[in-house]
């Protein structure tokens, strides 16, 4: 992060994951309120260079990371994410 007002929201996902697609749609709406574009990382693709990522998170996707830390998994915790993004801004 380059400064204290820029935050990173990342969705850990994998191809063919319907829950992941729904989570990304939710994240796009929430993040737009804060001027953030959520990123995605496919844990299966990333496993080629970071096998630990899939080992840690691969069995409970989707996982939302806020500034690199786990924020929620399976479902986007919309209220908590909005609160945390608002608090961090």
C-alpha positions as CSV (number, residue, x, y, z in Angstrom):
1,X,0.0,0.0,0.0
2,X,1.3,3.4,-0.9
3,X,-0.5,5.4,1.7
4,X,-3.0,5.1,4.6
5,X,-6.1,5.7,2.5
6,X,-5.5,3.1,-0.1
7,X,-6.7,-0.4,0.7
8,X,-6.7,-3.7,-1.1
9,X,-9.6,-6.1,-1.4
10,X,-8.8,-9.4,-2.9
11,X,-11.0,-12.4,-3.6
12,X,-9.4,-15.8,-3.5
13,X,-11.3,-17.9,-6.0
14,X,-11.1,-20.8,-8.5
15,X,-12.5,-21.5,-11.9
16,X,-16.1,-22.8,-11.9
17,X,-16.9,-21.6,-8.4
18,X,-20.4,-20.2,-8.4
19,X,-20.1,-18.9,-4.9
20,X,-16.9,-17.1,-6.0
21,X,-18.7,-15.4,-8.9
22,X,-21.5,-14.2,-6.5
23,X,-18.9,-13.0,-4.0
24,X,-17.1,-11.0,-6.7
25,X,-20.4,-9.4,-7.8
26,X,-21.0,-8.3,-4.1
27,X,-17.5,-7.1,-3.7
28,X,-17.7,-4.9,-6.8
29,X,-20.7,-3.1,-5.5
30,X,-19.3,-2.6,-2.0
31,X,-15.8,-1.6,-3.1
32,X,-17.2,0.9,-5.6
33,X,-18.7,2.8,-2.7
34,X,-15.1,3.3,-1.5
35,X,-13.4,3.8,-4.9
36,X,-11.7,0.4,-4.8
37,X,-11.5,-2.2,-7.5
38,X,-11.4,-5.6,-6.0
39,X,-8.7,-8.0,-7.3
40,X,-9.0,-11.7,-7.7
41,X,-6.5,-14.5,-7.3
42,X,-7.2,-18.0,-8.5
43,X,-5.7,-20.3,-5.9
44,X,-5.2,-23.1,-8.4
45,X,-3.3,-20.9,-10.9
46,X,-1.3,-19.3,-8.1
47,X,-0.3,-22.7,-6.7
48,X,2.4,-22.9,-9.4
49,X,4.4,-20.2,-7.6
50,X,2.7,-20.2,-4.1
51,X,1.4,-23.6,-3.2
52,X,0.8,-22.4,0.4
53,X,-2.0,-20.2,-0.8
54,X,-4.1,-23.1,-2.0
55,X,-3.1,-25.2,0.9
56,X,-4.3,-22.6,3.4
57,X,-7.4,-21.3,1.6
58,X,-8.3,-23.8,-1.1
59,X,-10.9,-25.8,0.9
60,X,-13.0,-22.8,1.9
61,X,-13.4,-20.5,-1.1
62,X,-14.3,-17.8,-1.7
63,X,-12.1,-16.0,0.7
64,X,-12.1,-12.2,1.0
65,X,-8.8,-10.6,2.0
66,X,-8.6,-7.0,3.2
67,X,-5.1,-5.6,3.0
68,X,-3.7,-9.1,2.7
69,X,-5.5,-10.5,5.8
70,X,-8.4,-12.9,5.8
71,X,-11.7,-10.9,6.3
72,X,-14.4,-13.5,5.5
73,X,-14.9,-16.8,3.7
74,X,-17.8,-18.6,1.9
75,X,-19.9,-15.4,2.2
76,X,-19.0,-11.7,1.9
77,X,-19.7,-10.2,5.3
78,X,-21.1,-7.0,3.8
79,X,-21.8,-5.1,7.0
80,X,-18.4,-5.8,8.5
81,X,-16.6,-5.0,5.2
82,X,-18.3,-1.7,4.8
83,X,-17.6,-0.9,8.5
84,X,-13.9,-1.9,8.2
85,X,-13.4,0.0,4.9
86,X,-15.1,3.1,6.4
87,X,-13.0,2.9,9.5
88,X,-9.8,2.5,7.5
89,X,-10.4,5.4,5.2
